[in-house]
């Protein structure tokens, strides 16, 4: 699966012509908001909410299509019952494609967007000072939708809803985030 994904991205990038690349813009996007994380492990189910934040970056090939890479921290909580302490952190990295439709001229005004790709989650567990980092599963698809406003061809704000899934060996994790993003294009 991973080999096919890397090959597909490589072929897509190789097929782009030099003039098409000259018309595009790089971008960086900072996002913060809330996450709702659901866990299921060997029949035990639970959910919790936390603050999510992340950074995305990539390249707009034209005003409507981009590729992106991202890092997002979904969850970080510490538990202490007086005898034992533990902390759990969930984060992911991914790569995908973004589509966008502006309703104003010259990449300005209101827009709608969608994104999707593949992400790999990582869980970091610290029990009484013993830190373990484990994959939260194989590479899994992620999806998201958004609405926003571009104030200029180089700056916009957006509200995004994303869902990322992970899991492996009896563990299933689903993170749903609602974030406000600030995007700078250069």
C-alpha positions as CSV (number, residue, x, y, z in Angstrom):
1,X,0.0,0.0,0.0
2,X,2.8,2.5,1.0
3,X,4.7,1.7,-2.2
4,X,1.7,2.4,-4.4
5,X,1.0,5.7,-2.6
6,X,4.5,7.0,-3.0
7,X,4.5,5.9,-6.6
8,X,1.2,7.7,-7.3
9,X,2.4,10.9,-5.7
10,X,5.7,10.7,-7.7
11,X,3.9,10.2,-11.0
12,X,1.5,13.1,-10.3
13,X,4.4,15.5,-9.5
14,X,6.4,14.3,-12.5
15,X,3.5,14.9,-14.9
16,X,3.2,18.6,-14.1
17,X,4.8,20.8,-16.7
18,X,7.3,23.6,-15.8
19,X,4.8,26.4,-16.9
20,X,2.1,25.0,-14.6
21,X,4.6,25.0,-11.7
22,X,5.5,28.6,-12.4
23,X,1.9,29.7,-12.0
24,X,1.4,28.2,-8.5
25,X,2.1,29.3,-4.9
26,X,3.5,27.6,-1.9
27,X,1.5,27.8,1.3
28,X,1.7,27.3,5.0
29,X,-1.5,27.0,7.2
30,X,-1.7,27.1,11.0
31,X,-4.8,25.5,12.6
32,X,-6.2,25.4,16.1
33,X,-9.5,24.2,17.5
34,X,-11.0,21.3,19.3
35,X,-10.8,17.6,18.8
36,X,-13.2,14.8,19.7
37,X,-11.2,11.5,20.0
38,X,-12.9,8.1,20.3
39,X,-11.0,5.0,21.5
40,X,-11.9,1.4,21.3
41,X,-9.6,-1.3,22.7
42,X,-10.5,-4.9,23.2
43,X,-14.2,-4.0,23.8
44,X,-13.6,-1.0,26.0
45,X,-14.9,2.2,24.5
46,X,-14.2,5.8,25.5
47,X,-14.1,9.3,24.2
48,X,-12.7,12.6,25.2
49,X,-12.2,16.1,23.9
50,X,-9.1,18.2,23.8
51,X,-7.5,21.2,22.0
52,X,-6.1,20.3,18.6
53,X,-3.4,22.3,16.7
54,X,-1.4,21.7,13.6
55,X,0.5,23.0,10.7
56,X,0.0,22.2,7.0
57,X,2.1,23.2,4.1
58,X,2.2,22.5,0.4
59,X,1.8,23.9,-3.1
60,X,-1.1,25.3,-5.0
61,X,-0.7,24.3,-8.6
62,X,-3.5,26.6,-9.6
63,X,-6.3,28.4,-7.5
64,X,-8.2,25.2,-7.2
65,X,-5.8,22.2,-6.7
66,X,-3.0,21.8,-4.1
67,X,-0.9,19.0,-2.5
68,X,-0.3,19.2,1.3
69,X,1.6,17.7,4.1
70,X,0.7,18.1,7.7
71,X,1.4,17.5,11.4
72,X,-1.5,17.7,13.9
73,X,-1.6,17.1,17.6
74,X,-5.1,15.8,18.5
75,X,-4.9,14.9,22.1
76,X,-2.7,15.3,25.2
77,X,-3.9,14.4,28.7
78,X,-2.3,13.5,32.0
79,X,-3.9,11.2,34.5
80,X,-2.9,10.9,38.2
81,X,-4.8,9.0,40.9
82,X,-2.2,9.6,43.6
83,X,-0.5,6.2,43.2
84,X,0.2,6.1,39.5
85,X,0.5,8.7,36.8
86,X,0.1,8.4,33.1
87,X,-0.1,10.6,30.1
88,X,-1.3,9.9,26.6
89,X,-0.6,12.0,23.5
90,X,-2.0,11.4,20.0
91,X,-0.6,13.1,16.8
92,X,-0.4,12.3,13.1
93,X,1.5,13.2,10.0
94,X,0.0,12.9,6.5
95,X,0.0,13.9,2.9
96,X,-2.9,14.6,0.6
97,X,-4.7,16.7,-2.1
98,X,-6.8,19.8,-1.5
99,X,-9.6,21.2,-3.8
100,X,-10.9,24.7,-3.4
101,X,-13.6,26.9,-5.1
102,X,-13.5,30.7,-4.6
103,X,-16.7,32.7,-5.2
104,X,-14.9,36.0,-5.7
105,X,-12.5,37.1,-8.4
106,X,-8.7,36.8,-8.3
107,X,-8.6,34.2,-5.5
108,X,-10.5,36.4,-3.1
109,X,-13.9,36.2,-1.3
110,X,-15.7,33.2,0.2
111,X,-14.7,29.7,-0.7
112,X,-15.5,26.0,0.0
113,X,-12.8,23.4,0.1
114,X,-12.3,19.7,0.5
115,X,-9.2,17.6,1.3
116,X,-8.2,14.0,1.5
117,X,-5.2,11.8,1.7
118,X,-3.3,9.4,3.9
119,X,-2.1,9.9,7.5
120,X,-0.1,7.9,10.0
121,X,-1.0,8.3,13.7
122,X,1.4,8.0,16.6
123,X,0.5,7.5,20.3
124,X,3.0,8.4,23.1
125,X,2.2,6.8,26.5
126,X,4.1,7.7,29.7
127,X,3.3,5.5,32.7
128,X,5.2,6.6,35.8
129,X,8.1,8.0,33.8
130,X,8.4,5.0,31.4
131,X,7.8,6.5,27.9
132,X,6.7,4.4,25.0
133,X,5.9,5.6,21.5
134,X,3.8,3.3,19.3
135,X,2.3,3.6,15.9
136,X,-1.5,4.1,16.2
137,X,-1.9,1.9,13.2
138,X,-1.2,1.6,9.5
139,X,-1.5,4.5,7.1
140,X,-5.2,5.3,6.9
141,X,-7.2,7.8,4.8
142,X,-8.3,11.2,6.1
143,X,-10.9,13.5,4.8
144,X,-12.0,17.1,5.5
145,X,-14.2,19.9,4.4
146,X,-14.0,23.7,4.9
147,X,-15.4,27.1,4.3
148,X,-13.6,30.4,4.5
149,X,-12.7,33.8,3.2
150,X,-9.6,34.8,1.2
151,X,-8.8,38.5,1.9
152,X,-6.2,38.5,-0.8
153,X,-4.4,36.0,-3.1
154,X,-1.9,35.6,-0.3
155,X,-4.0,35.4,2.9
156,X,-7.1,33.7,4.0
157,X,-9.0,32.3,7.1
158,X,-11.0,29.1,7.1
159,X,-13.1,26.9,9.3
160,X,-12.4,23.2,8.8
161,X,-13.8,19.8,9.9
162,X,-11.5,16.8,9.5
163,X,-11.6,13.1,10.4
164,X,-8.6,10.9,10.8
165,X,-8.7,7.2,11.7
166,X,-6.1,4.9,13.1
167,X,-5.8,1.6,14.7
168,X,-3.8,-1.6,15.0
169,X,-4.0,-4.9,17.0
170,X,-7.3,-4.3,18.7
171,X,-7.0,-0.5,19.0
172,X,-9.3,1.8,16.9
173,X,-8.9,5.5,17.2
174,X,-11.0,8.2,15.4
175,X,-10.2,11.9,15.8
176,X,-12.6,14.5,14.5
177,X,-11.4,18.1,14.6
178,X,-13.0,21.5,14.1
179,X,-10.3,24.1,13.6
180,X,-9.9,27.7,12.5
181,X,-7.0,28.0,10.1
182,X,-4.9,31.0,8.9
183,X,-3.3,30.4,5.5
184,X,-0.4,32.4,4.0
185,X,0.5,31.9,0.3
186,X,3.8,32.9,-1.2
